[in-house]
Each structure stands twice: as structure tokens, then as C-alpha cells.
Amino acid sequence: MSNREVQRYAFKRFVPAKEIEQTFLLSVLAAEGLHGQARVRLDAGYYFDPKKRVCVVDAGSDVGRDICRIFTGFAIREFGETSFKVTRAGDRESRTAEQPARAE
């Protein structure tokens, strides 16, 4: 797994950690619907730190990328576009949900 494939979601303090966690787990469940439980268990890597309100997802596989897409969509709808930032691990640049990633 390279740093370029790891997505880090950092939420603002007003977003309850429990709700972030529940939304994230719902995203993983949705990915299971697409890929199957076994493939998600084998191919998905993720971590949630409730104190820091940070989710980290390995987006180096189709499963990880789908979890990121689903979670981003759910988080925008539930918490608002400016309630969190997404960065690639190792990148200094962060973006809010409404700012698209630069083409590479």
C-alpha cells in the first residue's frame, strides 16, 4: 500500500464521533453489497479514531475506492460539504468535499 492510495477524512469538532463511525460502518456495509462480505474483509483496510474524528481508508483496491466514494457521499449528505476534509496520506494539500481532486 503506497501513501498515494490512503485517504484521510478529518471531521470538524461539531460532528459527533459516534455518528461519523456509524456512517462509516454503513459505507462498509454498502461496499459488502457491491463486492461481497469476504472480498471486503480481505481487500478493505480502514481505521477510525473517535478522539481525533479521523477515518483512514486504504483506497488501493476497488473495494477501498468504493468505500471512499460511498462514505464521501454519505458524509456530504449527513454532515455537510464543509464539515470534513479529505487528504491523501502524505499530501500537504487538503480539500473539502466540494473541491475536486486535481487531475494527475
GIRA-V619994 format. One record per residue. RES is the residue in three letters. NEAR is the number of other ideal C-beta (glycine too) atoms within 12 Angstrom. Layout:
((RES NEAR) (RES NEAR))
This chain:
((MET 19) (SER 11) (ASN 17) (ARG 16) (GLU 22) (VAL 28) (GLN 40) (ARG 33) (TYR 42) (ALA 26) (PHE 36) (LYS 22) (ARG 14) (PHE 14) (VAL 28) (PRO 17) (ALA 22) (LYS 14) (GLU 22) (ILE 33) (GLU 26) (GLN 22) (THR 33) (PHE 39) (LEU 23) (LEU 22) (SER 36) (VAL 34) (LEU 22) (ALA 24) (ALA 33) (GLU 23) (GLY 17) (LEU 21) (HIS 24) (GLY 17) (GLN 17) (ALA 11) (ARG 20) (VAL 29) (ARG 15) (LEU 16) (ASP 27) (ALA 37) (GLY 25) (TYR 34) (TYR 20) (PHE 28) (ASP 18) (PRO 18) (LYS 11) (LYS 18) (ARG 29) (VAL 29) (CYS 41) (VAL 31) (VAL 39) (ASP 30) (ALA 36) (GLY 23) (SER 23) (ASP 21) (VAL 32) (GLY 31) (ARG 25) (ASP 31) (ILE 42) (CYS 37) (ARG 23) (ILE 32) (PHE 41) (THR 34) (GLY 19) (PHE 30) (ALA 39) (ILE 22) (ARG 16) (GLU 23) (PHE 30) (GLY 17) (GLU 20) (THR 18) (SER 28) (PHE 36) (LYS 28) (VAL 35) (THR 27) (ARG 27) (ALA 26) (GLY 16) (ASP 19) (ARG 10) (GLU 14) (SER 20) (ARG 23) (THR 24) (ALA 31) (GLU 16) (GLN 16) (PRO 12) (ALA 20) (ARG 9) (ALA 4) (GLU 7))
